[in-house]
Amino acid sequence: MNTQPTEQPTKTIRRFISYHQNPISVLLLSTIVGIIAGLLCTAFDIVIDWLVNGRSTWVKTEGGVSALTIAVVVITSALLSAFGFFLVKRFAPEAAGSGIPEIEGALDNLKPVRWWRVIPVKFFGGIGTIGAGLVLGREGPSVQMGASVGRMLTDLFRINDDEGRHTLVASGAAAGLAAAFNAPLAGIMFVVEEMRPQFKYNLISIKAVMIAAIAATVVYRSLQGQGAMIPLPAHSDVPLTALALFLLLGLIFGFVGVIFNRLVIITMDGFERLHQHKTGRFVGIGALLGASFGVMLLLLPKLTGEGVELIPNSVNGNFALSMLALLFMARLITTLICFGSGAPGGVFAPMLALGTLFGTGFGMFSMHLFPNMEITAGMFAVAGMGALFAATVRAPITGILLVIELTHNYELILPLLITTLGATMTAQVVGGKPLYSQLLQRSLAKQKAANKPSPTPQKPSSDAPPKP
């Protein structure tokens, strides 16, 4: 009889992973990161859809807008939003907002990734605030949760070298965005382009990012289908004589993007002065926002939520020019309020809606000025989606790929290139900085101020991760 003790499976795995200099082990772990991040982000998407669609169905079965439905929706939205704000304030302040600046800071070894707190807080908190009807996107939470999954695996398998930890966190970020938008190319390019100051590019890291994005997309499509997330009608080729109009639209968006970024910072500072980092005030603001957007869900639904449903309506010409202007201004205000409040949620989807509304209006005005030119407002709507993203985030290629993968409008690549390039160049010329870089610098400055020696002793916090 063999009396030799058998090695435990977990020890075998750890022994394999301990050779993390071997690219095969890093690529294997990036696959696992992609699968877990894909499952987590797809579940996040499904639960939010269930909550939003369930509320809409209930209102219809109760006969539409009435005193009863308004009261129930307002109360539930206030509770959901307050719940999300409370989780952030009490357990993981770094989960406020999109969380993308936190991941960029982590890739630069400037920020910790407390995945054991961030993942549940971002998941349930994001469901609360987005489900309450606030103007927030799902992509920010997905990116932060995906990157946190990457860090979780490095802790579980005790990967201690910076290169391996960095690669898996970046892979998780790409997987999160890919699963959020069903857009693997955009997820990959987001890490390579937008996170270029932090991302350590080499053959292993880029392969790991690609594998994680692919795995997350396969998971998403297996559960949610393979169709375009924002199906739009195909457009004919844009006349070459009209390309100057797309360049002009991009130049305008460059200024709009810089103004938008500054307004985000101003709004955040205003909310901080309002709640003064006090839990009661912070949660109270969340409840008030939830109640307000609960009312708007029934009376002004176009001003609530991510705004993705507005994109096909705009492209199909369902809004007059005056309505487009009103919607753009109103949603600009609601986007700034919700994102600036510190609620857990992203801003990608709301920005895409804003870009579409502005682009559609520009297209309708251009059609009026040049009636003989073979252009449609929908062409400019699609170009506007990528242009505002490029001007604010300063990632034109990511914006182009994101729009193409979301809409399957491959015919508009050339106008998208011209518009996003014009927007990016204008934003750079006028001195604007990328949104997430500004938010990261703002967060680091506050962190530095908070870490100054205090005259009174502070109780040490238990921020150590659970031992694997």
Salt bridges, closest charged atoms under 4 A:
GLU7 OE2 - ARG15 NH2 3.42
ASP45 OD1 - ARG138 NH1 2.38
ASP49 OD1 - ARG138 NH2 2.86
GLU94 OE2 - ARG114 NE 2.76
GLU102 OE2 - LYS111 NZ 3.54
ASP155 OD1 - ARG151 NE 3.57
ASP155 OD1 - ARG165 NH2 3.90
ASP161 OD1 - HIS20 NE2 3.27
ASP269 OD1 - ARG442 NH2 2.91
GLU272 OE1 - HIS277 NE2 3.74
GLU272 OE2 - ARG442 NH2 3.22
GLU272 OE1 - LYS446 NZ 2.94
GLU306 OE1 - ARG138 NE 3.03
ASP463 OD1 - ARG114 NH1 2.75
ASP463 OD1 - ARG117 NH2 3.44
